[in-house]
Amino acid sequence: MKKHLLILLAAIVLTLTASAAADAQCTFTIAKKTMTVNGDCITTSGIIVPNGFTLNGAGHTITAMDPLGDYFKRGIVQNGGATADVTN
């Protein structure tokens, strides 16, 4: 009985987390080779920083959540070319 309750509780938490993720997807403002995070956000996929660009977190938090039925196979922030930077 306890095992079934734990499984049900885990399913509820995952459902609520997935709902929160849909409401807080990462968005960016792009200017002068800088991608600036617009606010605290959740991603279920890697964020690719284009070649020569900087990802500026602007003091915000990016939370990575494994997608349902899959998992991250690479870094959360990925270089899209020969050079990329991450700040703040």
Kinemage of the C-alpha trace (Angstrom):
@kinemage 1
@onewidth
@group {chain A} dominant
@subgroup {mainchain}
@vectorlist {calphas} color= white
{ca met a 1} P 0.000 0.000 0.000
{ca lys a 2} L 2.789 2.454 0.894
{ca lys a 3} L 4.544 1.687 -2.384
{ca his a 4} L 1.409 2.577 -4.363
{ca leu a 5} L 1.039 5.844 -2.451
{ca leu a 6} L 4.662 6.760 -3.146
{ca ile a 7} L 4.224 6.031 -6.859
{ca leu a 8} L 1.051 8.141 -6.957
{ca leu a 9} L 2.773 10.985 -5.113
{ca ala a 10} L 5.742 10.843 -7.508
{ca ala a 11} L 3.365 10.969 -10.500
{ca ile a 12} L 1.612 14.034 -9.063
{ca val a 13} L 4.929 15.815 -8.452
{ca leu a 14} L 6.104 15.044 -12.007
{ca thr a 15} L 2.824 16.323 -13.430
{ca leu a 16} L 3.044 19.568 -11.447
{ca thr a 17} L 6.679 19.992 -12.443
{ca ala a 18} L 5.842 19.469 -16.119
{ca ser a 19} L 3.084 22.082 -15.814
{ca ala a 20} L 5.511 24.557 -14.248
{ca ala a 21} L 8.009 23.877 -17.027
{ca ala a 22} L 5.410 24.743 -19.654
{ca asp a 23} L 4.811 28.078 -17.915
{ca ala a 24} L 8.470 29.089 -17.544
{ca gln a 25} L 10.238 28.142 -20.778
{ca cys a 26} L 13.526 29.924 -21.389
{ca thr a 27} L 13.415 32.953 -23.651
{ca phe a 28} L 16.260 35.206 -24.715
{ca thr a 29} L 16.854 38.681 -26.074
{ca ile a 30} L 19.568 38.693 -28.734
{ca ala a 31} L 21.643 41.811 -29.414
{ca lys a 32} L 25.265 42.373 -30.441
{ca lys a 33} L 26.239 38.683 -30.308
{ca thr a 34} L 24.784 38.283 -26.793
{ca met a 35} L 21.868 36.027 -25.817
{ca thr a 36} L 20.416 37.439 -22.570
{ca val a 37} L 18.083 35.280 -20.468
{ca asn a 38} L 14.783 37.138 -19.966
{ca gly a 39} L 13.990 35.626 -16.555
{ca asp a 40} L 14.247 32.548 -14.352
{ca cys a 41} L 13.235 29.609 -16.505
{ca ile a 42} L 13.100 25.853 -17.010
{ca thr a 43} L 14.396 23.957 -20.036
{ca thr a 44} L 13.869 20.366 -21.115
{ca ser a 45} L 16.439 20.580 -23.905
{ca gly a 46} L 19.930 21.911 -24.424
{ca ile a 47} L 20.515 25.616 -25.007
{ca ile a 48} L 22.822 26.119 -27.979
{ca val a 49} L 24.957 29.263 -27.927
{ca pro a 50} L 25.772 30.232 -31.556
{ca asn a 51} L 29.390 30.512 -32.651
{ca gly a 52} L 31.006 33.679 -31.270
{ca phe a 53} L 28.046 34.538 -29.008
{ca thr a 54} L 27.830 34.994 -25.228
{ca leu a 55} L 25.018 33.581 -23.105
{ca asn a 56} L 24.334 36.190 -20.404
{ca gly a 57} L 22.293 34.764 -17.551
{ca ala a 58} L 21.674 38.323 -16.265
{ca gly a 59} L 21.482 36.941 -12.724
{ca his a 60} L 18.634 34.561 -13.588
{ca thr a 61} L 18.465 30.827 -12.924
{ca ile a 62} L 18.116 28.247 -15.704
{ca thr a 63} L 16.738 24.978 -14.327
{ca ala a 64} L 17.177 21.825 -16.401
{ca met a 65} L 14.449 19.194 -16.202
{ca asp a 66} L 14.813 15.778 -17.804
{ca pro a 67} L 12.087 15.396 -20.421
{ca leu a 68} L 9.557 12.653 -19.784
{ca gly a 69} L 10.749 9.337 -21.185
{ca asp a 70} L 14.196 10.665 -22.024
{ca tyr a 71} L 17.227 12.276 -20.426
{ca phe a 72} L 19.853 14.844 -21.258
{ca lys a 73} L 22.578 13.267 -23.359
{ca arg a 74} L 24.759 16.407 -23.582
{ca gly a 75} L 25.394 19.569 -21.614
{ca ile a 76} L 22.568 21.936 -20.788
{ca val a 77} L 24.441 24.852 -22.393
{ca gln a 78} L 26.171 23.793 -25.602
{ca asn a 79} L 28.619 25.542 -27.904
{ca gly a 80} L 27.176 25.938 -31.404
{ca gly a 81} L 30.556 26.533 -33.049
{ca ala a 82} L 34.245 27.082 -32.347
{ca thr a 83} L 33.788 29.657 -29.540
{ca ala a 84} L 31.072 30.675 -27.087
{ca asp a 85} L 31.011 32.264 -23.642
{ca val a 86} L 28.721 32.139 -20.632
{ca thr a 87} L 28.476 34.921 -18.059
{ca asn a 88} L 26.337 35.891 -15.070
